[in-house]
Amino acid sequence: MNRIVLAALAALAMSGCAPVHYAKADIDGLIVCNSETMDAVERQAKRNFAKVVWVRCPTATLRVI
């Protein structure tokens, strides 16, 4: 009986360390900086000998397919 309780407690303790599994609803709609747009703007600025200072990055929404 003690072994069963000990095994259950060990399993419960280890389940707290398991990585979080994200569902589609958790990830869908995550807003991040759009690095492709930033690179394109910086390349265009280099061609025109201009300087780009980012105050806010252009954003993109991640979608899970």
PQR file of N, CA, C, O and H, with PARSE charges and radii, in Angstrom:
ATOM      1  N   MET A   1       0.825  -1.186   0.000 -0.4000 1.5000
ATOM      2  CA  MET A   1       0.000   0.000   0.000 -0.0000 2.0000
ATOM      3  C   MET A   1       0.870   1.250   0.000  0.5500 1.7000
ATOM      4  O   MET A   1       0.582   2.218  -0.705 -0.5500 1.4000
ATOM      5  N   ASN A   2       1.932   1.221   0.794 -0.4000 1.5000
ATOM      6  CA  ASN A   2       2.817   2.379   0.873 -0.0000 2.0000
ATOM      7  C   ASN A   2       3.512   2.632  -0.467  0.5500 1.7000
ATOM      8  O   ASN A   2       3.741   3.780  -0.847 -0.5500 1.4000
ATOM      9  H   ASN A   2       2.165   0.435   1.366  0.4000 1.0000
ATOM     10  N   ARG A   3       3.839   1.568  -1.166 -0.4000 1.5000
ATOM     11  CA  ARG A   3       4.505   1.726  -2.473 -0.0000 2.0000
ATOM     12  C   ARG A   3       3.572   2.369  -3.488  0.5500 1.7000
ATOM     13  O   ARG A   3       4.001   3.179  -4.311 -0.5500 1.4000
ATOM     14  H   ARG A   3       3.653   0.635  -0.857  0.4000 1.0000
ATOM     15  N   ILE A   4       2.312   2.010  -3.428 -0.4000 1.5000
ATOM     16  CA  ILE A   4       1.344   2.586  -4.369 -0.0000 2.0000
ATOM     17  C   ILE A   4       1.180   4.082  -4.101  0.5500 1.7000
ATOM     18  O   ILE A   4       1.138   4.883  -5.036 -0.5500 1.4000
ATOM     19  H   ILE A   4       1.964   1.352  -2.760  0.4000 1.0000
ATOM     20  N   VAL A   5       1.088   4.451  -2.839 -0.4000 1.5000
ATOM     21  CA  VAL A   5       0.952   5.868  -2.482 -0.0000 2.0000
ATOM     22  C   VAL A   5       2.219   6.625  -2.870  0.5500 1.7000
ATOM     23  O   VAL A   5       2.143   7.733  -3.402 -0.5500 1.4000
ATOM     24  H   VAL A   5       1.122   3.801  -2.080  0.4000 1.0000
ATOM     25  N   LEU A   6       3.369   6.039  -2.609 -0.4000 1.5000
ATOM     26  CA  LEU A   6       4.639   6.662  -2.955 -0.0000 2.0000
ATOM     27  C   LEU A   6       4.773   6.826  -4.468  0.5500 1.7000
ATOM     28  O   LEU A   6       5.239   7.863  -4.939 -0.5500 1.4000
ATOM     29  H   LEU A   6       3.431   5.139  -2.177  0.4000 1.0000
ATOM     30  N   ALA A   7       4.371   5.818  -5.225 -0.4000 1.5000
ATOM     31  CA  ALA A   7       4.426   5.897  -6.684 -0.0000 2.0000
ATOM     32  C   ALA A   7       3.469   6.961  -7.217  0.5500 1.7000
ATOM     33  O   ALA A   7       3.797   7.672  -8.168 -0.5500 1.4000
ATOM     34  H   ALA A   7       3.993   4.975  -4.842  0.4000 1.0000
ATOM     35  N   ALA A   8       2.307   7.070  -6.618 -0.4000 1.5000
ATOM     36  CA  ALA A   8       1.336   8.085  -7.037 -0.0000 2.0000
ATOM     37  C   ALA A   8       1.868   9.489  -6.739  0.5500 1.7000
ATOM     38  O   ALA A   8       1.724  10.393  -7.561 -0.5500 1.4000
ATOM     39  H   ALA A   8       2.040   6.493  -5.846  0.4000 1.0000
ATOM     40  N   LEU A   9       2.472   9.670  -5.588 -0.4000 1.5000
ATOM     41  CA  LEU A   9       3.039  10.973  -5.246 -0.0000 2.0000
ATOM     42  C   LEU A   9       4.208  11.331  -6.169  0.5500 1.7000
ATOM     43  O   LEU A   9       4.356  12.486  -6.569 -0.5500 1.4000
ATOM     44  H   LEU A   9       2.589   8.936  -4.920  0.4000 1.0000
ATOM     45  N   ALA A  10       5.029  10.345  -6.501 -0.4000 1.5000
ATOM     46  CA  ALA A  10       6.147  10.589  -7.406 -0.0000 2.0000
ATOM     47  C   ALA A  10       5.643  10.967  -8.798  0.5500 1.7000
ATOM     48  O   ALA A  10       6.189  11.874  -9.427 -0.5500 1.4000
ATOM     49  H   ALA A  10       4.908   9.407  -6.177  0.4000 1.0000
ATOM     50  N   ALA A  11       4.614  10.286  -9.279 -0.4000 1.5000
ATOM     51  CA  ALA A  11       4.043  10.602 -10.588 -0.0000 2.0000
ATOM     52  C   ALA A  11       3.427  11.995 -10.584  0.5500 1.7000
ATOM     53  O   ALA A  11       3.539  12.731 -11.565 -0.5500 1.4000
ATOM     54  H   ALA A  11       4.171   9.550  -8.768  0.4000 1.0000
ATOM     55  N   LEU A  12       2.788  12.350  -9.501 -0.4000 1.5000
ATOM     56  CA  LEU A  12       2.183  13.677  -9.393 -0.0000 2.0000
ATOM     57  C   LEU A  12       3.260  14.761  -9.374  0.5500 1.7000
ATOM     58  O   LEU A  12       3.101  15.808 -10.002 -0.5500 1.4000
ATOM     59  H   LEU A  12       2.697  11.752  -8.704  0.4000 1.0000
ATOM     60  N   ALA A  13       4.340  14.515  -8.665 -0.4000 1.5000
ATOM     61  CA  ALA A  13       5.433  15.487  -8.596 -0.0000 2.0000
ATOM     62  C   ALA A  13       6.112  15.647  -9.951  0.5500 1.7000
ATOM     63  O   ALA A  13       6.480  16.758 -10.333 -0.5500 1.4000
ATOM     64  H   ALA A  13       4.470  13.665  -8.155  0.4000 1.0000
ATOM     65  N   MET A  14       6.279  14.557 -10.671 -0.4000 1.5000
ATOM     66  CA  MET A  14       6.945  14.614 -11.976 -0.0000 2.0000
ATOM     67  C   MET A  14       6.051  15.250 -13.038  0.5500 1.7000
ATOM     68  O   MET A  14       6.561  15.836 -13.993 -0.5500 1.4000
ATOM     69  H   MET A  14       5.981  13.655 -10.361  0.4000 1.0000
ATOM     70  N   SER A  15       4.762  15.150 -12.897 -0.4000 1.5000
ATOM     71  CA  SER A  15       3.868  15.742 -13.887 -0.0000 2.0000
ATOM     72  C   SER A  15       3.918  17.265 -13.819  0.5500 1.7000
ATOM     73  O   SER A  15       3.599  17.935 -14.801 -0.5500 1.4000
ATOM     74  H   SER A  15       4.348  14.674 -12.121  0.4000 1.0000
ATOM     75  N   GLY A  16       4.310  17.815 -12.685 -0.4000 1.5000
ATOM     76  CA  GLY A  16       4.465  19.255 -12.565 -0.0000 2.0000
ATOM     77  C   GLY A  16       5.656  19.770 -13.348  0.5500 1.7000
ATOM     78  O   GLY A  16       5.703  20.958 -13.665 -0.5500 1.4000
ATOM     79  H   GLY A  16       4.569  17.271 -11.887  0.4000 1.0000
ATOM     80  N   CYS A  17       6.623  18.917 -13.673 -0.4000 1.5000
ATOM     81  CA  CYS A  17       7.816  19.307 -14.411 -0.0000 2.0000
ATOM     82  C   CYS A  17       7.671  19.086 -15.916  0.5500 1.7000
ATOM     83  O   CYS A  17       8.566  19.452 -16.678 -0.5500 1.4000
ATOM     84  H   CYS A  17       6.585  17.952 -13.415  0.4000 1.0000
ATOM     85  N   ALA A  18       6.595  18.511 -16.342 -0.4000 1.5000
ATOM     86  CA  ALA A  18       6.408  18.219 -17.759 -0.0000 2.0000
ATOM     87  C   ALA A  18       6.209  19.513 -18.536  0.5500 1.7000
ATOM     88  O   ALA A  18       5.610  20.458 -18.022 -0.5500 1.4000
ATOM     89  H   ALA A  18       5.868  18.214 -15.723  0.4000 1.0000
ATOM     90  N   PRO A  19       6.710  19.568 -19.784 -0.5600 1.5000
ATOM     91  CA  PRO A  19       6.517  20.770 -20.593  0.2800 2.0000
ATOM     92  C   PRO A  19       5.046  20.962 -20.940  0.5500 1.7000
ATOM     93  O   PRO A  19       4.276  20.005 -21.029 -0.5500 1.4000
ATOM     94  N   VAL A  20       4.683  22.205 -21.131 -0.4000 1.5000
ATOM     95  CA  VAL A  20       3.303  22.541 -21.454 -0.0000 2.0000
ATOM     96  C   VAL A  20       3.040  22.218 -22.915  0.5500 1.7000
ATOM     97  O   VAL A  20       3.821  22.597 -23.787 -0.5500 1.4000
ATOM     98  H   VAL A  20       5.308  22.982 -21.060  0.4000 1.0000
ATOM     99  N   HIS A  21       1.952  21.527 -23.184 -0.4000 1.5000
ATOM    100  CA  HIS A  21       1.559  21.236 -24.554 -0.0000 2.0000
ATOM    101  C   HIS A  21       0.561  22.303 -24.983  0.5500 1.7000
ATOM    102  O   HIS A  21      -0.509  22.447 -24.392 -0.5500 1.4000
ATOM    103  H   HIS A  21       1.317  21.219 -22.475  0.4000 1.0000
ATOM    104  N   TYR A  22       0.927  23.046 -26.018 -0.4000 1.5000
ATOM    105  CA  TYR A  22       0.063  24.116 -26.479 -0.0000 2.0000
ATOM    106  C   TYR A  22      -0.950  23.598 -27.483  0.5500 1.7000
ATOM    107  O   TYR A  22      -0.627  22.789 -28.354 -0.5500 1.4000
ATOM    108  H   TYR A  22       1.796  22.930 -26.499  0.4000 1.0000
ATOM    109  N   ALA A  23      -2.149  24.064 -27.352 -0.4000 1.5000
ATOM    110  CA  ALA A  23      -3.202  23.745 -28.310 -0.0000 2.0000
ATOM    111  C   ALA A  23      -3.189  24.809 -29.404  0.5500 1.7000
ATOM    112  O   ALA A  23      -2.546  25.849 -29.263 -0.5500 1.4000
ATOM    113  H   ALA A  23      -2.411  24.721 -26.645  0.4000 1.0000
ATOM    114  N   LYS A  24      -3.892  24.545 -30.476 -0.4000 1.5000
ATOM    115  CA  LYS A  24      -3.974  25.487 -31.591 -0.0000 2.0000
ATOM    116  C   LYS A  24      -4.524  26.826 -31.108  0.5500 1.7000
ATOM    117  O   LYS A  24      -4.062  27.876 -31.553 -0.5500 1.4000
ATOM    118  H   LYS A  24      -4.415  23.700 -30.591  0.4000 1.0000
ATOM    119  N   ALA A  25      -5.482  26.803 -30.224 -0.4000 1.5000
ATOM    120  CA  ALA A  25      -6.087  28.032 -29.719 -0.0000 2.0000
ATOM    121  C   ALA A  25      -5.106  28.840 -28.874  0.5500 1.7000
ATOM    122  O   ALA A  25      -5.228  30.062 -28.796 -0.5500 1.4000
ATOM    123  H   ALA A  25      -5.858  25.950 -29.862  0.4000 1.0000
ATOM    124  N   ASP A  26      -4.136  28.182 -28.241 -0.4000 1.5000
ATOM    125  CA  ASP A  26      -3.155  28.894 -27.425 -0.0000 2.0000
ATOM    126  C   ASP A  26      -2.178  29.690 -28.277  0.5500 1.7000
ATOM    127  O   ASP A  26      -1.771  30.788 -27.895 -0.5500 1.4000
ATOM    128  H   ASP A  26      -4.036  27.189 -28.305  0.4000 1.0000
ATOM    129  N   ILE A  27      -1.802  29.149 -29.420 -0.4000 1.5000
ATOM    130  CA  ILE A  27      -0.777  29.769 -30.253 -0.0000 2.0000
ATOM    131  C   ILE A  27      -1.386  30.670 -31.311  0.5500 1.7000
ATOM    132  O   ILE A  27      -0.774  31.670 -31.686 -0.5500 1.4000
ATOM    133  H   ILE A  27      -2.133  28.258 -29.731  0.4000 1.0000
ATOM    134  N   ASP A  28      -2.549  30.352 -31.793 -0.4000 1.5000
ATOM    135  CA  ASP A  28      -3.166  31.103 -32.874 -0.0000 2.0000
ATOM    136  C   ASP A  28      -3.391  32.543 -32.444  0.5500 1.7000
ATOM    137  O   ASP A  28      -4.031  32.805 -31.426 -0.5500 1.4000
ATOM    138  H   ASP A  28      -3.046  29.539 -31.489  0.4000 1.0000
ATOM    139  N   GLY A  29      -2.869  33.456 -33.215 -0.4000 1.5000
ATOM    140  CA  GLY A  29      -3.054  34.856 -32.918 -0.0000 2.0000
ATOM    141  C   GLY A  29      -1.913  35.476 -32.136  0.5500 1.7000
ATOM    142  O   GLY A  29      -2.039  36.621 -31.700 -0.5500 1.4000
ATOM    143  H   GLY A  29      -2.349  33.243 -34.042  0.4000 1.0000
ATOM    144  N   LEU A  30      -0.801  34.773 -31.937 -0.4000 1.5000
ATOM    145  CA  LEU A  30       0.346  35.325 -31.238 -0.0000 2.0000
ATOM    146  C   LEU A  30       0.979  36.409 -32.107  0.5500 1.7000
ATOM    147  O   LEU A  30       1.313  36.158 -33.265 -0.5500 1.4000
ATOM    148  H   LEU A  30      -0.699  33.843 -32.291  0.4000 1.0000
ATOM    149  N   ILE A  31       1.145  37.602 -31.562 -0.4000 1.5000
ATOM    150  CA  ILE A  31       1.666  38.730 -32.323 -0.0000 2.0000
ATOM    151  C   ILE A  31       3.158  38.870 -32.043  0.5500 1.7000
ATOM    152  O   ILE A  31       3.573  38.970 -30.888 -0.5500 1.4000
ATOM    153  H   ILE A  31       0.874  37.807 -30.621  0.4000 1.0000
ATOM    154  N   VAL A  32       3.961  38.877 -33.109 -0.4000 1.5000
ATOM    155  CA  VAL A  32       5.407  38.999 -33.009 -0.0000 2.0000
ATOM    156  C   VAL A  32       5.887  40.057 -33.993  0.5500 1.7000
ATOM    157  O   VAL A  32       5.126  40.500 -34.853 -0.5500 1.4000
ATOM    158  H   VAL A  32       3.624  38.796 -34.047  0.4000 1.0000
ATOM    159  N   CYS A  33       7.153  40.462 -33.869 -0.4000 1.5000
ATOM    160  CA  CYS A  33       7.746  41.394 -34.831 -0.0000 2.0000
ATOM    161  C   CYS A  33       7.925  40.692 -36.170  0.5500 1.7000
ATOM    162  O   CYS A  33       8.349  39.538 -36.227 -0.5500 1.4000
ATOM    163  H   CYS A  33       7.772  40.102 -33.171  0.4000 1.0000
ATOM    164  N   ASN A  34       7.601  41.395 -37.237 -0.4000 1.5000
ATOM    165  CA  ASN A  34       7.720  40.842 -38.583 -0.0000 2.0000
ATOM    166  C   ASN A  34       9.124  41.138 -39.102  0.5500 1.7000
ATOM    167  O   ASN A  34       9.372  42.217 -39.639 -0.5500 1.4000
ATOM    168  H   ASN A  34       7.257  42.333 -37.192  0.4000 1.0000
ATOM    169  N   SER A  35      10.028  40.198 -38.949 -0.4000 1.5000
ATOM    170  CA  SER A  35      11.423  40.409 -39.322 -0.0000 2.0000
ATOM    171  C   SER A  35      11.608  40.528 -40.835  0.5500 1.7000
ATOM    172  O   SER A  35      12.538  41.197 -41.286 -0.5500 1.4000
ATOM    173  H   SER A  35       9.826  39.321 -38.513  0.4000 1.0000
ATOM    174  N   GLU A  36      10.747  39.896 -41.621 -0.4000 1.5000
ATOM    175  CA  GLU A  36      10.861  40.004 -43.078 -0.0000 2.0000
ATOM    176  C   GLU A  36      10.594  41.429 -43.540  0.5500 1.7000
ATOM    177  O   GLU A  36      11.314  41.949 -44.393 -0.5500 1.4000
ATOM    178  H   GLU A  36       9.992  39.353 -41.254  0.4000 1.0000
ATOM    179  N   THR A  37       9.582  42.057 -42.992 -0.4000 1.5000
ATOM    180  CA  THR A  37       9.282  43.448 -43.340 -0.0000 2.0000
ATOM    181  C   THR A  37      10.390  44.375 -42.860  0.5500 1.7000
ATOM    182  O   THR A  37      10.776  45.308 -43.565 -0.5500 1.4000
ATOM    183  H   THR A  37       8.997  41.635 -42.299  0.4000 1.0000
ATOM    184  N   MET A  38      10.898  44.118 -41.667 -0.4000 1.5000
ATOM    185  CA  MET A  38      11.981  44.942 -41.138 -0.0000 2.0000
ATOM    186  C   MET A  38      13.224  44.847 -42.019  0.5500 1.7000
ATOM    187  O   MET A  38      13.869  45.860 -42.290 -0.5500 1.4000
ATOM    188  H   MET A  38      10.585  43.360 -41.094  0.4000 1.0000
ATOM    189  N   ASP A  39      13.561  43.647 -42.465 -0.4000 1.5000
ATOM    190  CA  ASP A  39      14.711  43.472 -43.349 -0.0000 2.0000
ATOM    191  C   ASP A  39      14.512  44.207 -44.668  0.5500 1.7000
ATOM    192  O   ASP A  39      15.441  44.838 -45.172 -0.5500 1.4000
ATOM    193  H   ASP A  39      13.037  42.824 -42.245  0.4000 1.0000
ATOM    194  N   ALA A  40      13.313  44.131 -45.231 -0.4000 1.5000
ATOM    195  CA  ALA A  40      13.037  44.799 -46.496 -0.0000 2.0000
ATOM    196  C   ALA A  40      13.163  46.319 -46.353  0.5500 1.7000
ATOM    197  O   ALA A  40      13.715  46.977 -47.235 -0.5500 1.4000
ATOM    198  H   ALA A  40      12.558  43.618 -44.822  0.4000 1.0000
ATOM    199  N   VAL A  41      12.663  46.876 -45.262 -0.4000 1.5000
ATOM    200  CA  VAL A  41      12.754  48.313 -45.037 -0.0000 2.0000
ATOM    201  C   VAL A  41      14.207  48.735 -44.847  0.5500 1.7000
ATOM    202  O   VAL A  41      14.628  49.769 -45.366 -0.5500 1.4000
ATOM    203  H   VAL A  41      12.215  46.342 -44.545  0.4000 1.0000
ATOM    204  N   GLU A  42      14.969  47.944 -44.110 -0.4000 1.5000
ATOM    205  CA  GLU A  42      16.372  48.283 -43.886 -0.0000 2.0000
ATOM    206  C   GLU A  42      17.198  48.169 -45.170  0.5500 1.7000
ATOM    207  O   GLU A  42      18.105  48.972 -45.389 -0.5500 1.4000
ATOM    208  H   GLU A  42      14.628  47.105 -43.688  0.4000 1.0000
ATOM    209  N   ARG A  43      16.894  47.177 -46.024 -0.4000 1.5000
ATOM    210  CA  ARG A  43      17.588  47.078 -47.313 -0.0000 2.0000
ATOM    211  C   ARG A  43      17.288  48.295 -48.189  0.5500 1.7000
ATOM    212  O   ARG A  43      18.186  48.842 -48.829 -0.5500 1.4000
ATOM    213  H   ARG A  43      16.158  46.525 -45.846  0.4000 1.0000
ATOM    214  N   GLN A  44      16.013  48.717 -48.216 -0.4000 1.5000
ATOM    215  CA  GLN A  44      15.620  49.893 -48.994 -0.0000 2.0000
ATOM    216  C   GLN A  44      16.304  51.145 -48.450  0.5500 1.7000
ATOM    217  O   GLN A  44      16.716  52.013 -49.220 -0.5500 1.4000
ATOM    218  H   GLN A  44      15.283  48.272 -47.696  0.4000 1.0000
ATOM    219  N   ALA A  45      16.424  51.239 -47.138 -0.4000 1.5000
ATOM    220  CA  ALA A  45      17.092  52.395 -46.541 -0.0000 2.0000
ATOM    221  C   ALA A  45      18.573  52.424 -46.906  0.5500 1.7000
ATOM    222  O   ALA A  45      19.128  53.494 -47.157 -0.5500 1.4000
ATOM    223  H   ALA A  45      16.090  50.534 -46.513  0.4000 1.0000
ATOM    224  N   LYS A  46      19.213  51.263 -46.937 -0.4000 1.5000
ATOM    225  CA  LYS A  46      20.623  51.208 -47.335 -0.0000 2.0000
ATOM    226  C   LYS A  46      20.795  51.676 -48.773  0.5500 1.7000
ATOM    227  O   LYS A  46      21.748  52.390 -49.085 -0.5500 1.4000
ATOM    228  H   LYS A  46      18.763  50.394 -46.734  0.4000 1.0000
ATOM    229  N   ARG A  47      19.873  51.275 -49.653 -0.4000 1.5000
ATOM    230  CA  ARG A  47      19.956  51.692 -51.058 -0.0000 2.0000
ATOM    231  C   ARG A  47      19.827  53.205 -51.207  0.5500 1.7000
ATOM    232  O   ARG A  47      20.425  53.805 -52.100 -0.5500 1.4000
ATOM    233  H   ARG A  47      19.099  50.695 -49.399  0.4000 1.0000
ATOM    234  N   ASN A  48      19.038  53.814 -50.322 -0.4000 1.5000
ATOM    235  CA  ASN A  48      18.803  55.256 -50.387 -0.0000 2.0000
ATOM    236  C   ASN A  48      19.704  56.038 -49.440  0.5500 1.7000
ATOM    237  O   ASN A  48      19.512  57.240 -49.259 -0.5500 1.4000
ATOM    238  H   ASN A  48      18.552  53.326 -49.597  0.4000 1.0000
ATOM    239  N   PHE A  49      20.674  55.380 -48.841 -0.4000 1.5000
ATOM    240  CA  PHE A  49      21.601  55.990 -47.890 -0.0000 2.0000
ATOM    241  C   PHE A  49      20.848  56.691 -46.756  0.5500 1.7000
ATOM    242  O   PHE A  49      21.171  57.817 -46.378 -0.5500 1.4000
ATOM    243  H   PHE A  49      20.830  54.404 -48.989  0.4000 1.0000
ATOM    244  N   ALA A  50      19.847  56.006 -46.227 -0.4000 1.5000
ATOM    245  CA  ALA A  50      19.037  56.536 -45.134 -0.0000 2.0000
ATOM    246  C   ALA A  50      19.266  55.695 -43.882  0.5500 1.7000
ATOM    247  O   ALA A  50      19.782  54.579 -43.943 -0.5500 1.4000
ATOM    248  H   ALA A  50      19.584  55.092 -46.534  0.4000 1.0000
ATOM    249  N   LYS A  51      18.876  56.253 -42.768 -0.4000 1.5000
ATOM    250  CA  LYS A  51      19.006  55.556 -41.485 -0.0000 2.0000
ATOM    251  C   LYS A  51      17.612  55.204 -40.975  0.5500 1.7000
ATOM    252  O   LYS A  51      16.699  56.028 -41.032 -0.5500 1.4000
ATOM    253  H   LYS A  51      18.458  57.160 -42.719  0.4000 1.0000
ATOM    254  N   VAL A  52      17.453  53.998 -40.485 -0.4000 1.5000
ATOM    255  CA  VAL A  52      16.168  53.553 -39.941 -0.0000 2.0000
ATOM    256  C   VAL A  52      16.312  53.401 -38.431  0.5500 1.7000
ATOM    257  O   VAL A  52      17.222  52.727 -37.947 -0.5500 1.4000
ATOM    258  H   VAL A  52      18.194  53.329 -40.439  0.4000 1.0000
ATOM    259  N   VAL A  53      15.406  54.031 -37.698 -0.4000 1.5000
ATOM    260  CA  VAL A  53      15.349  53.882 -36.240 -0.0000 2.0000
ATOM    261  C   VAL A  53      13.974  53.317 -35.919  0.5500 1.7000
ATOM    262  O   VAL A  53      12.956  53.959 -36.178 -0.5500 1.4000
ATOM    263  H   VAL A  53      14.667  54.578 -38.092  0.4000 1.0000
ATOM    264  N   TRP A  54      13.946  52.114 -35.355 -0.4000 1.5000
ATOM    265  CA  TRP A  54      12.680  51.455 -35.058 -0.0000 2.0000
ATOM    266  C   TRP A  54      12.172  51.889 -33.700  0.5500 1.7000
ATOM    267  O   TRP A  54      12.842  51.682 -32.688 -0.5500 1.4000
ATOM    268  H   TRP A  54      14.773  51.592 -35.144  0.4000 1.0000
ATOM    269  N   VAL A  55      10.990  52.489 -33.669 -0.4000 1.5000
ATOM    270  CA  VAL A  55      10.323  52.815 -32.411 -0.0000 2.0000
ATOM    271  C   VAL A  55       9.410  51.661 -32.028  0.5500 1.7000
ATOM    272  O   VAL A  55       9.399  51.213 -30.881 -0.5500 1.4000
ATOM    273  H   VAL A  55      10.446  52.656 -34.491  0.4000 1.0000
ATOM    274  N   ARG A  56       8.648  51.189 -33.003 -0.4000 1.5000
ATOM    275  CA  ARG A  56       7.825  49.993 -32.841 -0.0000 2.0000
ATOM    276  C   ARG A  56       8.045  49.138 -34.072  0.5500 1.7000
ATOM    277  O   ARG A  56       8.087  49.644 -35.194 -0.5500 1.4000
ATOM    278  H   ARG A  56       8.657  51.553 -33.935  0.4000 1.0000
ATOM    279  N   CYS A  57       8.183  47.864 -33.862 -0.4000 1.5000
ATOM    280  CA  CYS A  57       8.406  46.977 -35.001 -0.0000 2.0000
ATOM    281  C   CYS A  57       7.071  46.672 -35.698  0.5500 1.7000
ATOM    282  O   CYS A  57       6.022  46.640 -35.056 -0.5500 1.4000
ATOM    283  H   CYS A  57       8.149  47.453 -32.951  0.4000 1.0000
ATOM    284  N   PRO A  58       7.125  46.450 -37.012 -0.5600 1.5000
ATOM    285  CA  PRO A  58       5.906  46.013 -37.684  0.2800 2.0000
ATOM    286  C   PRO A  58       5.533  44.627 -37.167  0.5500 1.7000
ATOM    287  O   PRO A  58       6.410  43.792 -36.948 -0.5500 1.4000
ATOM    288  N   THR A  59       4.275  44.384 -36.976 -0.4000 1.5000
ATOM    289  CA  THR A  59       3.869  43.136 -36.349 -0.0000 2.0000
ATOM    290  C   THR A  59       3.296  42.150 -37.363  0.5500 1.7000
ATOM    291  O   THR A  59       2.797  42.523 -38.425 -0.5500 1.4000
ATOM    292  H   THR A  59       3.562  45.063 -37.154  0.4000 1.0000
ATOM    293  N   ALA A  60       3.389  40.903 -36.995 -0.4000 1.5000
ATOM    294  CA  ALA A  60       2.792  39.818 -37.767 -0.0000 2.0000
ATOM    295  C   ALA A  60       2.074  38.912 -36.780  0.5500 1.7000
ATOM    296  O   ALA A  60       2.483  38.797 -35.624 -0.5500 1.4000
ATOM    297  H   ALA A  60       3.795  40.600 -36.133  0.4000 1.0000
ATOM    298  N   THR A  61       1.019  38.277 -37.228 -0.4000 1.5000
ATOM    299  CA  THR A  61       0.263  37.367 -36.391 -0.0000 2.0000
ATOM    300  C   THR A  61       0.567  35.942 -36.799  0.5500 1.7000
ATOM    301  O   THR A  61       0.379  35.564 -37.955 -0.5500 1.4000
ATOM    302  H   THR A  61       0.687  38.370 -38.166  0.4000 1.0000
ATOM    303  N   LEU A  62       1.039  35.150 -35.849 -0.4000 1.5000
ATOM    304  CA  LEU A  62       1.335  33.744 -36.134 -0.0000 2.0000
ATOM    305  C   LEU A  62       0.046  32.958 -36.191  0.5500 1.7000
ATOM    306  O   LEU A  62      -0.824  33.109 -35.334 -0.5500 1.4000
ATOM    307  H   LEU A  62       1.193  35.456 -34.909  0.4000 1.0000
ATOM    308  N   ARG A  63      -0.072  32.135 -37.186 -0.4000 1.5000
ATOM    309  CA  ARG A  63      -1.244  31.278 -37.350 -0.0000 2.0000
ATOM    310  C   ARG A  63      -0.774  29.837 -37.400  0.5500 1.7000
ATOM    311  O   ARG A  63       0.233  29.529 -38.037 -0.5500 1.4000
ATOM    312  H   ARG A  63       0.635  32.012 -37.882  0.4000 1.0000
ATOM    313  N   VAL A  64      -1.494  28.962 -36.738 -0.4000 1.5000
ATOM    314  CA  VAL A  64      -1.176  27.536 -36.759 -0.0000 2.0000
ATOM    315  C   VAL A  64      -2.033  26.899 -37.849  0.5500 1.7000
ATOM    316  O   VAL A  64      -3.251  27.074 -37.899 -0.5500 1.4000
ATOM    317  H   VAL A  64      -2.312  29.212 -36.221  0.4000 1.0000
ATOM    318  N   ILE A  65      -1.364  26.168 -38.705 -0.4000 1.5000
ATOM    319  CA  ILE A  65      -2.085  25.507 -39.802 -0.0000 2.0000
ATOM    320  C   ILE A  65      -2.154  24.025 -39.537  0.5500 1.7000
ATOM    321  O   ILE A  65      -2.720  23.281 -40.338 -0.5500 1.4000
ATOM    322  H   ILE A  65      -0.375  26.027 -38.665  0.4000 1.0000
TER
END
